Every structure is written in C-alpha cells, then in structure tokens.
C-alpha cells in the first residue's frame, strides 16, 4: 500500500516538472462544427453577486437572474442541507476574484435544461476579455468537472482540465488541501 502512495507522489512530482501544453488549450464559444456561436450574440451582463464557486447573480435587462455554471461543481458553502465543505470558501473567493463587477456573456447548452430544479439558469460564462470562467475554475483546481444526467458540450475539455489540475496539484488537488474532500 505504501508503494502505491509513493508512486502517486512520484507521478505528481514528475507532472510538476513537465510543461503542460493542455493548460493553454483554448476552448472557443463555437459549436464543434464552428458554424454557430453559443454565446448570446455578444450581449454582456454585469455580475451583481457571487453566491459561491459555481453560482452567480447577473443583471439581465434590469432583472437579477441566478446562474449556475454548467459542467462544474465546487465544495458547498451555502446549501442549508449540507455543512460547509473544505475549500468551498476558497472556491467562492476565486469566483469573486474572477467576476465581481465584471461584464460576462452567457451561453446555454442545448444538451442541458434551460434551468435547474432550483430555478437557476444553466449557462457557460465568458468574461468580456474572453476568459472562459467554467473552464478556468476547473483548470485552477477550484472546481471539478460535474456532469448532471447528460453529457454537455465541453465535457471532455473540462475533464482534461481537471486531469491537468490534479497532475500539477492545483487548488483542492494540492498536497494537503482537503485530501479527504477530493471528489
């Protein structure tokens, strides 16, 4: 058993010493055929509040809408049915750093419902500067790839970003960071 732990640590050490080209993969807002943009015609909306690491409030036509980011999940901090989970605060803080007061464009995914059971819009989120927020949260280790019922457009990309974050021990994948809470 000790050999397996040593092997995993060795793999992490090797990964840290490699340059990971996958970290720089750009995921565009276009469909796989490249024929149609998923982003709502480059309309931008102001983020009014970060609820937690995977949920934000956005002002759309003067009305605040709650948005759940597609394809990611973060440790819980606000669900009254669950205790605050390790690294949840850090995930929320990272989302705040990325989005508070920023303009974002939103994109639905035709493979997913428009809203979840809590009435939140299900969307991909891009900052005005082009940063794909869903991907960035996974890539930096603040979120993990999450598939709810059916595969979604960027599922394989997010899984790749998660493997990258795990390999180079970022965020909650870092040595000693919530080892018991890692999904």
C-alpha positions as CSV (number, residue, x, y, z in Angstrom):
1,X,0.0,0.0,0.0
2,X,2.8,2.4,0.8
3,X,4.2,1.7,-2.7
4,X,1.1,3.0,-4.3
5,X,1.2,6.3,-2.3
6,X,4.9,6.7,-3.2
7,X,4.0,6.0,-6.9
8,X,1.3,8.7,-6.9
9,X,3.6,11.2,-5.2
10,X,6.3,10.4,-7.7
11,X,3.8,11.0,-10.6
12,X,2.8,14.3,-9.1
13,X,6.4,15.3,-8.8
14,X,7.1,14.4,-12.4
15,X,4.0,16.3,-13.6
16,X,5.1,19.4,-11.8
17,X,8.4,19.3,-13.6
18,X,6.7,19.0,-17.1
19,X,5.4,21.8,-19.1
20,X,1.7,21.1,-19.6
21,X,0.6,22.3,-23.0
22,X,-3.0,21.4,-22.2
23,X,-3.1,24.2,-19.7
24,X,-3.1,26.6,-22.6
25,X,-5.8,24.9,-24.6
26,X,-8.3,27.5,-25.8
27,X,-11.9,26.4,-25.7
28,X,-14.0,28.6,-28.0
29,X,-17.6,29.6,-27.8
30,X,-18.3,27.9,-31.1
31,X,-20.0,24.6,-31.7
32,X,-18.0,21.6,-32.8
33,X,-18.7,22.5,-36.4
34,X,-17.7,26.1,-35.8
35,X,-20.8,27.2,-37.6
36,X,-22.7,28.9,-34.8
37,X,-21.6,30.7,-31.7
38,X,-23.2,29.6,-28.4
39,X,-22.7,33.0,-26.8
40,X,-25.8,35.2,-26.8
41,X,-24.8,37.4,-29.7
42,X,-22.1,39.0,-27.6
43,X,-24.5,40.5,-25.2
44,X,-22.8,41.4,-21.9
45,X,-24.3,41.4,-18.5
46,X,-23.0,42.7,-15.2
47,X,-22.3,40.1,-12.4
48,X,-24.0,41.6,-9.3
49,X,-23.1,38.9,-6.8
50,X,-21.1,35.7,-6.5
51,X,-23.2,33.3,-4.5
52,X,-20.5,30.6,-4.3
53,X,-17.9,28.9,-6.5
54,X,-20.4,27.7,-9.1
55,X,-23.3,30.1,-8.9
56,X,-23.6,33.8,-9.7
57,X,-26.2,36.6,-9.9
58,X,-26.3,38.5,-13.2
59,X,-28.3,41.6,-14.2
60,X,-30.2,40.8,-17.4
61,X,-32.5,43.5,-18.8
62,X,-32.7,45.1,-15.3
63,X,-33.6,41.9,-13.6
64,X,-31.3,39.8,-11.4
65,X,-31.1,36.2,-12.6
66,X,-29.3,33.4,-10.7
67,X,-26.9,31.5,-12.9
68,X,-25.5,28.0,-12.2
69,X,-22.3,27.3,-14.3
70,X,-22.6,24.3,-16.5
71,X,-20.2,21.4,-16.1
72,X,-18.6,22.4,-12.8
73,X,-19.1,21.9,-9.1
74,X,-17.4,23.4,-6.1
75,X,-17.4,22.5,-2.5
76,X,-20.6,23.7,-0.8
77,X,-20.8,26.8,1.3
78,X,-24.4,28.0,1.2
79,X,-26.6,24.9,0.9
80,X,-28.6,24.7,4.1
81,X,-28.9,21.0,3.8
82,X,-25.1,20.5,3.8
83,X,-22.2,21.5,6.0
84,X,-19.7,24.0,4.7
85,X,-17.2,21.8,2.8
86,X,-13.4,22.1,2.8
87,X,-12.1,24.5,0.1
88,X,-15.6,26.0,-0.5
89,X,-14.6,29.4,0.8
90,X,-11.5,29.4,-1.4
91,X,-13.6,28.4,-4.5
92,X,-16.1,31.3,-3.8
93,X,-13.2,33.7,-3.3
94,X,-11.7,32.7,-6.6
95,X,-15.0,33.2,-8.4
96,X,-15.3,36.6,-6.7
97,X,-11.8,37.5,-7.9
98,X,-12.7,36.4,-11.5
99,X,-16.2,38.0,-11.7
100,X,-17.3,40.6,-9.2
101,X,-18.4,43.7,-11.1
102,X,-17.3,42.2,-14.4
103,X,-19.3,42.0,-17.6
104,X,-20.0,38.5,-18.9
105,X,-21.6,36.8,-21.8
106,X,-23.7,33.7,-21.2
107,X,-24.3,30.7,-23.3
108,X,-26.9,27.9,-22.9
109,X,-26.2,24.3,-24.0
110,X,-28.9,22.6,-26.0
111,X,-28.0,19.3,-24.3
112,X,-29.0,20.7,-20.9
113,X,-32.2,22.2,-19.5
114,X,-32.6,25.9,-19.5
115,X,-32.9,25.9,-15.7
116,X,-32.1,23.5,-12.9
117,X,-34.6,22.3,-10.3
118,X,-33.8,25.4,-8.2
119,X,-34.8,27.7,-11.0
120,X,-31.2,28.8,-11.8
121,X,-30.3,29.5,-15.4
122,X,-27.7,26.9,-16.6
123,X,-25.0,28.6,-18.6
124,X,-21.4,28.8,-19.7
125,X,-19.9,32.1,-18.7
126,X,-17.3,34.2,-20.5
127,X,-15.8,37.4,-19.2
128,X,-15.7,40.3,-21.6
129,X,-11.9,39.8,-22.1
130,X,-12.7,36.3,-23.4
131,X,-11.8,34.2,-20.3
132,X,-14.0,31.1,-20.2
133,X,-14.9,31.1,-16.5
134,X,-16.2,27.5,-16.2
135,X,-13.0,26.1,-17.7
136,X,-10.8,28.4,-15.6
137,X,-12.3,27.3,-12.3
138,X,-11.6,23.6,-13.2
139,X,-8.1,24.3,-14.6
140,X,-7.0,26.1,-11.5
141,X,-8.4,23.4,-9.2
142,X,-11.2,25.4,-7.6
143,X,-13.9,23.3,-9.2
144,X,-14.2,19.8,-10.5
145,X,-15.9,18.6,-13.7
146,X,-19.5,17.8,-13.0
147,X,-22.0,16.0,-15.3
148,X,-25.6,16.2,-14.3
149,X,-27.6,13.4,-16.0
150,X,-26.4,14.0,-19.6
151,X,-23.1,14.9,-21.2
152,X,-22.6,18.5,-22.2
153,X,-20.7,20.3,-25.0
154,X,-17.4,20.9,-23.2
155,X,-17.4,17.8,-21.0
156,X,-14.2,16.3,-22.5
157,X,-12.4,19.7,-22.3
158,X,-13.4,20.1,-18.6
159,X,-12.3,16.6,-17.8
160,X,-9.0,17.3,-19.5
161,X,-8.6,20.5,-17.4
162,X,-9.4,18.5,-14.2
163,X,-6.7,15.9,-15.1
164,X,-4.3,18.8,-15.6
165,X,-5.2,20.4,-12.2
166,X,-4.8,17.0,-10.5
167,X,-1.5,16.3,-12.1
168,X,0.1,19.5,-11.1
169,X,-1.7,19.6,-7.8
170,X,-3.6,22.9,-8.1
171,X,-6.3,24.2,-5.8
172,X,-8.0,21.5,-3.8
173,X,-5.9,18.9,-5.6
174,X,-2.8,20.3,-3.9
175,X,-0.9,18.1,-1.4
176,X,-2.6,18.5,2.0
177,X,-5.5,20.6,0.7
178,X,-8.7,18.8,1.7
179,X,-7.4,15.4,0.9
180,X,-10.5,13.9,2.5
181,X,-12.8,16.1,0.5
182,X,-11.4,15.5,-3.0
183,X,-14.1,14.1,-5.3
